Amino acid sequence: MEFDDPYDSSLLLAGAPRSTRPLLQVEGLGKRLADAASPVLRDCWFSARHGEAVCLLGRRGCGKTTLLRLLAGLETASEGAVVVDGRAPVGPGADRALVAAEHGLLRWMTLIDNIAFAVRGRWPGWTTTKVMAHSRHYAALFGLSRVEGKKPGQVAAAVKLRVALARAFAAEPKLMLLDDPFAALDVPARGALLDAVRHHGLEARQTVVMAAHDIDEALFLADRILLMNDGPDARIVESVVSTLPRERARLELHRHPQYYALRDHLIAFLTERSQLRSGGFKPSRDAQLPPEVVPGAQAAVPAAAAPEPSRPAVLVAGRPASAREAGEAA
């Protein structure tokens, strides 16, 4: 059964066929709190294609959680628009799911019933047999089959997060939002869940927008990393394209020849450039999207305008940077 969510029909997109337009479009999004001197976020522009994993990376307090809550419809933007699959959602909806460190499980229900609760809400016309079969399929994907009869108070934090992720994926949203849910886990538990999320995300062609503080986590999960400067008055200042293969082994990632070029670029941003209002880069005058950077790649620009070999090549709006833009990025 198709879900029925309220949408602002005045913002429906026309022209682009569904197969070619981005699933998610964020256009000039901003958030200002009452009586605040500066906005939390301003003029955020980006998009995400069907099946793409996009990561928001920045230091604490830069507005990543606020941006995810705006995408989920849990907060109202002060400016700009969010468009999901060609329509502008009004409030929360079944086409989006948000998973945070606070798992939000219903403590009086068993783990499998917590998953089934979301499935039943997503497809109210399904029989109990179909709901439970669907729920157990996702419980098995996240390694919960042996504990599905327990209640949240009887299992560890890592297991609760597995349930929250299984519940979100079981509802099959168009857009999965992850608000740094792995931060509180120990290394082995975090690694296992990262593997599960990456594997199932690829298999289901799930579009994911996540917030992260950990660089290696971002490199493993994301196809593209959006860098945010420090808040308040934060914005997305750069889009880093991952050159790592989509099929990735987490424990072998550091052996890839592009890994350290990407990692060094992200570290340099967080330690040297995130404090700057522009993040050290300026968007081109003919594009509202942040400049696109491919660390380790060679830009097809004249030698006099090319960046130094030790620096990442700079692309603006998907094209090689001009001499002026390359100079501003240096």
Residue, then its C-alpha position, 0 to 999 in steps of 0.5 A: m500500500e502506498f503511504d499517504d504523506p502531506y506535500d506542498s504541491s506548489l513545490l512539485l518539480a516538473g521537467a526532469p524524468r524521475s529516473t534522471r533527477p536526484l532523489l534529494q535536492v536541498e536548495g538554499l536551506g537555512k535555520r535561524l533560532a529566535d533571538a539568535a544573532s547568527p543563523v545555525l545554518r544558512d544557504c545550504w545546497f546539495s543533492a543526492r542521487h538514488g542509491e548514493a551515500v552522502c556524509l556530512l562532516g564537520r566539527r561539533g556544533c556545525g549544525k549537522t544534526t539540525l540539517l538532518r532534522l530539517l530533512a526529516g521534517l522534524e524542524t521547520a526551515s527558516e529559508g530554502a526548500v527540501v525536495v524528495d523525489g520531486r515533491a517538497p514534504v511538509g513535516p515527517g513522513a514514511d518516505r524518510a527515516l531518521v536513526a540517531a544514537e538515542h534508539g527510541l525503542l518501545r521498552w514494553m515491546t520485544l525487539i521483533d515487535n519494535i520492528a513490526f510496529a514500524v512495518r505495520g505503520r508503513w503498510p497497514g493493509w498487510t496481514t500479521t503473517k506478512v508483517m512478521a515475515h518482513s520484520r524477521h527478514y530485516a532482523a536476520l539481516f542485522g543479526l537479531s534472530r537469536v534475541e528477537g524475543k527479548k525486550p530492550g532492557q535485556v540487551a546491550a546498547a549495540v543490540k538496541l542500535r541494531v534493532a533501530l537500524a533494522r526497524a528503519f530499513a524494514a520500513e524501506p524509506k526513500l531516504m535514510l538519515l543517520d545522525d552519527p548513531f555509531a559514536a557511543l559503541d566500542v570499536p568491534a561493535r561499531g565495525a560490525l554495524l558499519d559493515a551491515v549498513r554499507h552492505h545492505g545500503l548497496e544491496a537495496r540501493q538505499t539513498v543515505v544522508m548521514a552525519a559523522h565526526d569520524i573520518d574513517e567512518a565517513l570514508f567507508l560509508a560515503d560516496r561523497i562527503l560534504l564538508m561544513n564549516d564551524g557554526p554558527d552561520a555554518r554552511i556546506v563549503e565543499s563536496v569531496v568525491s570519493t575515488l574509493p570503489r563502491e565495493r569496499a572491505r573496511l579492514e582493507l580500506h587503508r591499502h587503497p592507493q587513493y585512501y590517504a589522499l582522501r583522508d589527508h584532505l579531510i584532516a586538513f579541512l577539519t584542523e586548518r580550514s573549518q574555522l574559516r567562514s568559507g571553509g577556505f573555498k569559494p563557490s563559483r559565481d555561476a553556481q550555487l552548489p559548493p565546489e567539488v573536489v577530487p583529492g588525488a585526481q589531476a585536473a585538466v587545466p592549463a599548467a599555469a593554473a594547475p594546483e601544486p602536485s601535493r594539493p587535491a585537484v579542484l573542480v567547480a560545479g563538476r568542471p575543472a576550476s578556472a585560473r581565478e577559482a584555482g587561485e582562490a582555492a589555494 
